[in-house]
Structure formats: structure tokens, C-alpha cells
């Protein structure tokens, strides 16, 4: 509700028919939302009565019992302490800047052992939080699970269709997990680590209209264009970001053809089979009257 109110304040839409009274009611609900917390354990409680259950880890189950949603009745599942996916931990992930590391660690250590990950939404969130907590082995384990969920048919349901959330989760586990990308407080930051069995990884992000490539290997680096700054493992460093070209493929193709014909006429063989470099594309776009602008 807080996010919705922020979005409506920033991007008001008269057609939404959301009244001031409704916004005020939402603010009141957010401010008074019930979040049970156990002071002794120092964790947020899944729901009232959860701690009265027979608390035990998934490792105590027989492999023949898994997946629970196909082997147990719903009555038995709901009376057990076993959790389908990240619930409390999902909230901590979404509002990560509101919790300190001790709170995150206590809740992760309490809930993760009881989670059966029978949802494609679950492993990537655990991978991201494990990486933030310095639990590299668990972060990689959860990444592998989200990346291979359908390939290895972990939950015995791939025949029903592929899990798009797990595919997206594979990317999130690398970018927000291994690379620890955050935008808290409007500031872009990274605290990357490289899994011991990996030689490196790289990805692109579009941050505030700037296309940034991040590559992590033996050396951590960000690749250039216009000056910006990011915080990498707590140390502010300068980086450059390249404007992402606007999609004007047809016009660029025509400009390319004109360029190639010109090159062939002048017998400049070195340009025959090359792509036009980005600066030349920009000039070509300007020449044909298309204004080059970043894609947001």
C-alpha cells in the first residue's frame, strides 16, 4: 500500500478514481498493520500460533514425503511447520533497507531450514538473502535450484509447464545476489563475490537511462561512457554509462545500406562487412532526422 501511494503521488492519474479518503485509509492500514514478533527468538512470526507447531527442519523428513503438496493432505501440511516458499523472508527482501544484518540473519536461520521451496518464487529470494549474509555455499545452492528447477524437475511438475518466475529468479540471484546490486536511498551500489567454481559472470542493467555493463571476475569492474558514480563493496568508484540507443532499427538499417553502398563504391573493403560503430549510427540517425535519445 505504501508503494501504491508513492506511485500515485509521483504519477497521478485522474482516471484511477482513487479518492483522498481512500489514500488516507490506506495510510492508516499501513501504519497499523499487525506484524507479530517474538522477542525471545528475535524473529517475525509467520502467523499467530506458528510457534506452537512441532518446529523441525525439512531435513527431518523422509525423501519419500517430498514434494509435500503431492504426498500430504492440505490439513497435514497446514498443521506442520513446513513452509512452501519465502514468506517472512520475502518481506525482508522487499524492504531490505529497513532491517539490520542481525535481524536478517536471525530470520533467515530460523525459517530457511523449514522451507521446502515448492514454489518457483522461493529459491531466488533465499539465494539473494544468503549472499547478503555471506552464506556463499547456500547462495550458490539456491541459485542452482532456481536455475535448474524445470531442467531437473525438482517439484515433479515440469510437465504442467515451465516456471517463468524461476527463469527470472536465475537472473535476480546473480544480479541482486552474487553481485549484491542495490538502489537503496536512490544510490546504486554493488558488493560482488565470485562463486568458487566460476571464472566470472557479467550482466547489463539500465539505470536511470544509462546502460551499464558489470563484469565480475578476478577483477571487479564497470564498463564506461558518461560519468556517474557507484558504491562497490563500500568504496565509491567512478564509472561510465552508455546511453542506450532508441529503437529506430528500420532507419538505422537504411543508413547502414547507404553507408555500405558508399563504401563499396569507394572500394573500401575494410568496411564491407563491418557493423557501423555506435557513433556512426548516431550520426546516421541525425542525418536522417531521427533524434537519438536514451530508452527509459
N, C-alpha and C positions, 0 to 999 in steps of 0.2 A: 504493500500500500504506500509505503514511503517513496518507493521508486516511481510509482504511478503519479503521485502528487508532484514529485520533482519534474517528471516528464511533462505533465500538463502545464506546470508553471513556466517551463522553458519553451515548450512548443504548444501554446494554446490553440485549441481547435473548437471554434464555436459550434460546429456540427456535432460535437460529442455529447452535448446536452448534460454535462456534469455541472451540477449547481454548487454554489458556495457552501450550502448546508451539507451536501454530501462530502465535500472535501474536508469540512470541519469534523464530520462524523468519522471519516477515515483516519484523520489525525488522532482523534480520541481513542479509536480502536488500537492504533499502532502504539500509542503511549501506554495503554493499559493491557496490552497483550500478556497472557499468562505464560510464563516460561519457568516451569518447575526446576529447581536446582537443589542438589544435595550438598550441604555444607561439609559433611564428613568426607565424602568421596571427592568433592570439588568438581562435580560434573553436572551438566544439564541432564535432567531425567527425560527419557524417551516419552513417557506418559505417566500419569498417576498410577501407582500400583506396579510399575515395571520392576522395581527393586524387590518386590515380594515374590517374584518368579524364581525358579531354580536356575540361578545365574551360572552358566558354564560356557566354555568355548566351543566353537564348531569342531575343533579337533577331537572333542569327546564323542562325536557322532561316528557311527559306522559309515563307511563309504557307500554302503547299500541304501542308506537313508537319503542320499542326495541325488537329484535336487529335491528339496523338501516339498515344493509345490506340486510335484508329480508323485510323491511317495506318501505324504501325510495328508490327513484331513485338515481343512482350514481351522477347525476347532482346536486340533492338536497344535497346529502352527501358532495360533494366536495365544495359546496358553504357555507356549515356550518362550525363552528369552532370545531366540534367534531372529535376526533382523535381515530383511530381504536386501536392503540397499542402504546407502548413506542417508540417514535422516537428520539426526543431530549434527553430524559432521558436514552434511550438505549446507546447513545454515551457517556453520563456522566458515566454510569455504566461501560462501557468497558475501559474508561480512567479515572477511579475514582481518581487516584493519581495526576491528573493534575488540579483538581478543589478543591477549599476550601469549607468548610461546608456552608458558606453563599451562594455561587453560587449554590450549590446543592439544598439548601432549597428554594431559590427563584424560580428556575426552576421547582422543584417538586410541590411547592404550586401553581404555575401558570398552569402547564399542567395536573396534575393528575385529577382535577375536571372536565376537558373536555374530559377525556379518557373513551371510552365505553368498552374497554377490549374485543373487538370482535375478538381477536386473542389469541391463546393459548400461544403465546410468551410474552404476556403483564403482567399478574398479578404477576409473579415471580419477574420480574425486579422491579416493584413497591414495592413489599414486601421487597426486599433486600435494596433498597434505603430508604424506610420508616424506616427500622430497624436501618440503619446507622444514620438517622436523629433523632432517639429517639422517633419516632412515633409508639409506640408498638401496639396500637389498630389497626392502619392502616396496619401495617406489618402482623399482625395475620389475619386480614380480607382478605388481598390479598393472603396470604398463603392458606387460606381455599378455596378461589376461584380457585386457580390453582390446589389444591389437589382434588377438587370435581367438576372440570369443566365438565367432562363427566358423573360422577355419578348423578349430579343434572341437567345435560343438560342445562347449563347456556345460551349457544348461539343457542339452538334449532337446533343442527346439529350433535348430537352424532350418529344418525342413519347412518350417512355417514362414520363413522369410529372413532376410538379413537385417541386422540391427544398425541403423544409420547412426544412432546415438553412440554406439561403441566405436564406429569409424571416426566420428568427430572427436570422441574421447581420446583416441590414439594421438591425435594432433595436440589436444589440450594437455595430455600427460607430458609431452615433450616440451611444449612452449611454456606452460604455466607450472609444470612440474620440474623437469630436468633443468630448464633454463631459468625457472623462477621469475618469469615476467610478471610484473605488477604495475598497476597505474594508480596506486593509492595516492590520495591527495593531489591528483592531477599531474603526478610525476611518473615518468616511465623509468622502471628500474629492472635490473637483472642480477641474479646471483647463481650463475650456472654451475652445474657439475657434469662430468662426463662418466657415464657408466663404465665400469672397469673393462667390460668385454667389447666396448665400442671404440671405434677410431675417430668418430666425430659425428656431428649432425648439424643441419642448417635449416633455416626457415625464413620466410618473408612475413612481414606484418605491415599493415597500412595504418600509421599512427598520425592522426591529425593532418591527413592529406599528404603524408610523406611515406614513400615506400622504403622500408628498411630491411636489409638482409642481415641476419645474425648467423654466424658460423661459430660453432664451438668445437674445438679440438685440443691439441696441446697448447695452443694459444687461443685466448678468447678475444674476439674482435667483432666490430660492427663495420659494415661497409658503407662508403661515402656517397654525398652530393651537397646539400645545403646545411649549414651549421645548426646543430641542435645539441642538446646535452642529455645524457642518461646516467643513471647511477648503476654501476656494475659492481656487485658484491660490496656495496657500501662506499665505493670510491667514485666520485664524479669524473666522468671522462667525456671528451668531445667526440661527437660522431657526425657523419654527414648522412643526409637522407635524400633520395632521388624522387623527384616528382613523378607520379605515375601518369603516363600519357593517357589522355582521354581517348575513348574508343571511337576512332574515325578510320576504321580499317579500310573501308572502300576507298576513301580519299587518299590514304597512305599508299594503298596498292597502286592507284593511278599515278601517284607521284613516283613510286618505285619504277613503274613501267617507263615513265618519261625519263627517269634517271638512267635506266639500263639501255634504252634506245640511244640516248645521248652518248653513253659510254661506248657502246658498240660502234656507233658512227665514228667516234674518235679512236677506235681500236685500242681502248684502254683495257686490256684483258684482265688486269688485276682487279677490276671492279665487276667483271661479268657475273660472277656467281656469289658475290657478297651481299649480305643484307645491308641496307642503309643504316649507318650508325644513328643512334638516337638524336644527336644534334642535327644531322642532315634531315631526319624525319621532321623535326620541329621546323626547320627552315622550309621544307616542302609543304608542311601544313600551313604555315604562314603565307607561302606563295600562292596557295590556292584559296586563301581567305578563311581558313579554319583556325579559330583561336585555340591555341594549346592551353589546356588548363588541367589541374590535378583532379583525379577522380576521388570523391569523398565517400 
